[in-house]
Amino acid sequence: MSDKRILIVDDSPENLELLAVLLERNGWEYDTADSGVTALAALEKAQYDLVVTDLMMPAMNGLELLTRVKDDWPGIEVMIVTAHGSIPTAIEAIKKGAYTYLLRPFEPEEVELTISKIFEIQSIRSENTLLREELSRARQFEKIVGESQVMRKLYQLIDNVAQTNATALIVGESGTGKELIARALHNKSPRADNPFIKVSCAALPELLLESELFGHEKGAFTGAVAIRKGRFELADSGTLFLDEIGEISPAVQVKLLRAIQEREFERLGGQKTIKTDTRIVTATNKNLAEEVAKGTFREDLYYRLNVIIIDAPPLRERTEDIPSLVYHFLKRYSAETNKEVSGISDEALELLINHTWPGNIRELQNVIERAVVLTANDSLELSDLPVGLRKPGIEVPPPEPASIKISSLKQAKGAWEKKYIERALAKFNGNISRTAEAIDLARKNLQEKIKTYKIDVKKIVENSTNAD
């Protein structure tokens, strides 16, 4: 049965009955109203996707009802039903926002086809809205980057957990990429084709957060001018990611516990119980066990959320991933700024590797973005990095005197690139595929550079083995 709901409005009992039989035959839920005034009262109490109204009615005609619907419930489509003599008025209704009009007498198939098309367009519109919302949030970074041992363990855990419907709690410091882990859980799950919806629990006050999660009925509070679906409804059959879960108030905690435990809820100001099939993934930089001990977080909710705990490692525990992250952000911000900044000096890279990164990946990302924006070179130098990153005693080397002969920029870049590729190959014991993936380069392109720079992969592997 469709989850769409239709309101039929007509002052003729025979016409109401005719349309009702047709809708029942197709499994569509519906209510009836014998006047425009009655229809408005019904719209105040329940949620509808389509209003099918007669044009000529006493007291309030279909055109007046259309105007009220579009003013107060702009998401509801309206279909006008009229006779041949009122075609000019029906055309005026289209101009005022009606989806279409039907002429009496009509064929049942015509009504069924039109309603099906309206619902199909509404579904596409809803999917497009969700897609735009998700794309606008995807700016942080496109994929998880890193090949360190701690990250390989994380990837394995994500693969295992993604195939289940278990509630997952992602813990870690700010800036460690907890949202990215949540997206990976969704994208690798059987729910991947359905919505991924995020709510930042710290960004909204209690009343607005409750409305954001569960939706609200018209008039539930000041400013609630129309019925609004909450994130639980939008994430149905998909994944709901609750970021900064440790910030929610006790009152919202109670409702959230019920929604997770019973898989049902009511909209704010509403009476109808709504079922939900939503996978819950949460994240926090707080120690929730300590919050439970302090009495600020419900113990029963805590145990519901931490069925699976996933640790997002801080950057200082995976410093071997910093070069890959640097080149990942270089590629991204070079494209965004329309600049060709494709490399970084050994001194600058070493400084980044040795920094403690209290702000984790987000801090590194911001440093690279700033450097790319400000640099006048095609490779980042120590002077392009913030002064605060430099330890005492580390000075920016002065420019070479004009009397000293230096190589061309192309030669210098090539020498640096050769050295970088040799280091990467040594790290991965000469494995071309893993090296290419780590430095974000196509395998074929890496092979071409190895050939161009005459890199002896076998020798690199031997030297690496001997060093071990």
Secondary structure, 3 states (H helix, E strand, C coil): CCCCEEEEECCCHHHHHHHHHHHHHCCCEEEEECCHHHHHHHHHHCCCCEEEEECCCCCCCHHHHHHHHHHHCCCCEEEEEECHHHHHHHHHHHHCCCCEEEECCCCHHHHHHHHHHHHHHHHHHHHHHHHHHHHHHCCCCCCCCCCCHHHHHHHHHHHHHHCCCCCEEEECCCCCCHHHHHHHHHHCCCCCCCCEEEEECCCCCHHHHHHHHHEECCCCCCCCCCCEECHHHHCCCCEEEEECHHHCCHHHHHHHHHHHHHCEEECECCCCEEECCCEEEEEECCCHHHHHHHCCCCHHHHHHHCCEEEECCCHHHCHHHHHHHHHHHHHHHHHHHCCCCCEECHHHHHHHHHCCCCCHHHHHHHHHHHHHHHCCCCEECHHHCCHHHCCCCCCCCCCCCCCCCCCCHHHHHHHHHHHHHHHHHHHCCCCHHHHHHHCCCCHHHHHHHHHHCCCCHHHHHHHHHHHC
